């Protein structure tokens, strides 16, 4: 198993780990893999992992009819921590 997270397989593993991490904490995130092609500086092709997170914190992204109270945004959690 390679530790290179820029390969398609490594990027897939990283995507799964990030999704699982935030799902365990009650957040919905969207991650996509983007084939960046050959990069001369790296002398290889790479796969980028992109998400809808802002400054490393997830934003809530749910269906309009989702009224699940246990789903919260990163801002909700930050407010909880500040008021505690």
C-alpha positions in Angstrom: 0.0 0.0 0.0 1.4 3.4 -1.1 1.3 6.4 1.2 1.2 8.7 -1.9 -2.1 10.6 -1.6 -1.8 12.1 -5.1 -2.4 8.8 -6.9 -6.0 7.9 -7.8 -6.0 5.1 -5.2 -4.4 7.3 -2.5 -6.8 10.1 -3.2 -9.8 7.7 -2.9 -8.5 6.4 0.5 -8.1 10.0 1.7 -11.6 10.9 0.5 -13.1 8.0 2.4 -11.1 8.9 5.6 -12.2 12.5 5.5 -15.9 11.6 4.8 -15.9 9.0 7.6 -14.3 11.5 10.1 -16.9 14.2 9.6 -19.8 11.8 9.3 -18.9 10.4 12.8 -19.2 14.0 14.0 -22.6 14.6 12.4 -21.5 16.8 9.5 -22.4 16.5 5.8 -19.6 17.2 3.4 -19.1 16.9 -0.3 -15.7 15.7 -1.6 -14.8 15.0 -5.2 -11.7 13.7 -6.9 -10.3 15.7 -9.8 -7.8 14.2 -12.2 -5.3 17.1 -12.6 -3.3 15.3 -15.3 0.5 15.3 -15.7 2.4 17.9 -13.7 5.9 18.6 -15.0 7.1 19.8 -11.6 6.1 16.5 -10.0 7.1 14.5 -13.0 3.8 12.5 -12.6 0.1 12.8 -12.8 -1.9 13.7 -9.8 -5.4 13.4 -8.4 -6.7 16.4 -6.4 -9.1 16.0 -3.5 -11.5 18.9 -3.3 -14.3 19.6 -0.9 -17.0 22.1 0.0 -15.3 22.8 3.4 -14.2 26.3 4.3 -11.0 26.8 6.2 -11.0 23.1 7.0 -14.4 23.2 8.6 -17.5 21.6 6.9 -20.5 23.4 5.8 -23.9 21.8 6.0 -25.2 20.6 2.7 -28.5 18.8 2.8 -31.8 18.3 1.0 -34.4 21.0 1.5 -36.7 18.6 3.3 -33.9 17.5 5.7 -35.1 18.5 9.2 -32.8 16.1 11.1 -31.9 17.9 14.3 -28.7 16.0 14.9 -27.1 17.4 11.7 -25.3 20.7 12.4 -22.9 23.0 10.7 -19.4 23.8 11.9 -20.7 27.3 12.9 -23.3 25.7 15.1 -20.6 23.7 16.9 -18.3 26.8 17.3 -21.2 28.7 18.8 -21.8 25.8 21.3 -18.1 25.8 22.3 -18.0 29.6 22.8 -21.1 29.6 24.9 -19.9 26.8 27.1 
